[in-house]
């Protein structure tokens, strides 16, 4: 993906495809043991008894981090990123081991920062969609501060 050279290259409605990712069972368990130790993330047998999931699922935080890693790793923002101020996240469906999702982004707004010349504020919506059935497993709406 070609890196942005200015926030001004972003416009509402613009879309980006950040590719696909999948999280394996061992990876899900390792992450959860360290950062989200709930049985439906760490123990396949206990997860089968969990009424909401009926099996092992990735931590939503792990899914978010993996998607964000894919987005930042794409190189799109590498030359212009100055950080961000929020990411509002929803997990409408669980992500199970080895399920592949496609990560996409859409520009919702792009405008000059009101107080800081040479900086733009870009609001993005990111979506992770399960390839097998088209089910959205994560949405993230966030604000990026980008150089001019």
Residue, then its C-alpha position, 0 to 999 in steps of 0.5 A: x500500500x502506498x504511504x500517505x504523504x499528507x492527511x489531505x489525500x484522505x476524503x470521506x467515502x474513500x476505502x482501503x483494503x488491509x488484507x486478511x488475518x486469522x488467529x490460531x488456537x495457540x495464539x488465542x490461548x497465549x494472548x488470553x492467558x496474558x491479557x484476558x484470562x477468561x475460560x472461553x479464551x484460554x481453555x477449549x474444554x471449558x469454552x465448550x461449556x460457555x453458553x454464549x460461545x460454545x467453544x474457544x473464541x479470541x479475546x476482543x482485545x486480541x482481535x482489535x490489536x491484530x486488526x490494528x497491527x494489520x492497519x498500521x503494518x500496511x504502511x498507509x500511515x507510516x509517514x504521516x501518523x501523529x497518533x490518535x485520540x480514540x477508538x470506539x470498538x464493537x464486537x458483534x460476533x465472536x472470532x474463532x480459531x483459524x477463521x479468516x477475516x478481511x480488514x477494511x477501512x473507510x474515511x468518515x471525515x477529514x479536516x484541518x485541526x482547528x488549533x494546530x496548523x499543519x495537522x489534520x484530523x481523520x476519522x476512520x471506520x474499520x471493519x473486520x468481516x469473516x470471509x466464510x459467511x460475511x459476518x462482521x466480527x469487529x468494528x472500530x471507529x477512531x480518530x487519527x492525527x496526521x501531518x499535512 
